[in-house]
Structure formats: structure tokens, C-alpha cells
Amino acid sequence: KPWRYGRDRKPAAFGGLMPFYQYDDEVGYFNRAGVLPEYRGTDLQGVLIRLREKAVLDRNWWAVVTTTYANPASSNNLIRAGWMQFQPVSPWATLGTQYWRKVLLPDDPRARATL
């Protein structure tokens, strides 16, 4: 179910979260996000990152992953939120995709796993 975030009673941004079935159903995957052009630069993507990270923790999932492709603004928002780039053991996206992850429960034994 996507998160929708509005300003002035008008939809302004959205973000999706699902289990990352390709690896582990206790890892979240941010599958989509977007902010309407007139609302960019207002930290709405940051708000949606934080809301979805909280949802990951509420589910007791230990980590979250996502991808970006030719999108420096989104990459920079992930960096500001403490995400790290990684190279997955089995890449699943097109050449040139950047892979990102954030371990939310670093003391959990599951956090030693390789994504």
C-alpha cells in the first residue's frame, strides 16, 4: 500500500514499500517514490523515507533496500538519510542502476547477512 503525502489538501508525493521477496521477506524494498515538481525541494521525499523506515521497523524487518537510476536528487536524499550504496550478490536491475541499503536493526543477528 503506497504512502501518499499532501500539502494544502492536494496530493504532493507518494512512496511504496513491500517485502523484498527476492532475498528475504524480513527486508523491506522501497519500490516507488515520487514528488510532484512544484513540491520538490521541500523534503517530502525525506519525509516519505522516514515514514517507510518506521514501517519497516514496525514490521520487525531488519533492513531496507532500494534502487535509483540516473536520479541524483533521489540518491542524495538517500545519502542524507544514512543509506549506503552496495553491490548485491545477484543484481536484479538494468545496467547502471545504483543499489542502496540501510540496516535498521544493526544488533540483530540477521544484519550479518549479505544482500
C-alpha positions in Angstrom: 0.0 0.0 0.0 1.6 3.3 -1.0 2.0 6.3 1.3 0.6 9.5 0.0 1.6 12.8 1.4 -0.2 16.0 0.7 0.1 19.7 1.1 -2.8 22.1 1.0 -5.2 19.2 0.8 -3.7 18.2 -2.6 -1.6 15.1 -3.2 2.1 16.0 -3.5 4.1 12.8 -3.1 3.9 9.0 -2.8 6.1 6.1 -1.8 5.8 2.4 -1.8 7.1 -0.4 0.4 6.9 -4.1 0.0 8.8 -7.2 1.3 12.0 -7.8 -0.6 11.0 -11.3 -1.7 14.0 -11.8 -3.9 16.2 -12.0 -0.9 14.5 -12.1 2.4 10.9 -11.4 3.4 12.2 -9.6 6.6 13.9 -7.0 4.4 11.8 -4.1 3.0 12.0 -2.8 -0.5 11.2 0.8 -1.4 9.7 0.1 -4.8 8.5 3.5 -5.9 8.5 7.1 -4.9 7.8 10.5 -6.5 7.2 14.1 -5.6 5.3 16.5 -7.9 7.6 19.1 -9.5 6.0 22.0 -7.6 6.8 20.4 -4.2 10.4 19.3 -4.9 13.0 20.8 -2.6 10.6 20.7 0.4 12.0 17.4 1.9 8.8 15.5 1.0 11.0 12.6 -0.2 12.8 12.7 3.1 9.5 12.6 5.0 8.4 9.5 3.0 11.8 7.8 3.6 11.4 8.3 7.3 7.8 7.1 7.3 8.6 4.0 5.4 11.7 3.3 7.5 9.4 3.4 10.6 7.0 1.0 8.9 9.9 -1.4 8.3 10.8 -1.3 12.0 7.1 -1.7 13.0 7.2 -5.0 11.0 10.4 -6.1 12.7 12.2 -6.2 9.4 16.0 -5.7 9.9 16.9 -3.8 6.7 15.6 -2.0 3.7 16.9 -1.7 0.1 16.0 0.3 -2.9 17.5 1.4 -6.3 18.0 4.6 -8.2 18.8 5.1 -11.9 20.1 8.4 -13.3 18.4 10.3 -10.4 21.0 12.3 -8.4 18.3 14.0 -6.3 16.9 10.7 -5.0 20.4 9.4 -4.5 21.3 12.5 -2.4 18.2 12.1 -0.3 19.1 8.5 0.5 22.6 9.6 1.4 21.2 12.3 3.7 19.0 9.6 5.3 22.1 7.4 6.1 21.8 4.9 3.3 24.8 3.2 1.8 25.4 2.0 -1.8 26.1 -1.7 -2.2 26.6 -4.2 -4.9 24.2 -7.1 -4.5 25.3 -10.7 -4.9 22.7 -11.1 -7.6 22.0 -7.8 -9.3 18.3 -7.6 -10.4 18.0 -4.3 -12.3 19.3 -2.9 -15.5 23.0 -1.9 -16.0 23.7 1.5 -14.5 21.3 1.0 -11.6 22.6 2.1 -8.2 21.7 -0.2 -5.3 21.1 1.2 -1.8 20.5 -0.3 1.6 20.1 0.7 5.2 20.3 -1.7 8.1 17.8 -0.5 10.7 18.5 -3.2 13.4 22.3 -3.3 13.4 22.5 -5.5 16.6 20.1 -8.1 15.1 21.9 -11.3 14.1 20.1 -11.1 10.7 22.1 -7.9 10.0 25.2 -10.0 9.3 23.6 -11.4 6.2 24.8 -10.4 2.7 22.3 -8.9 0.4 
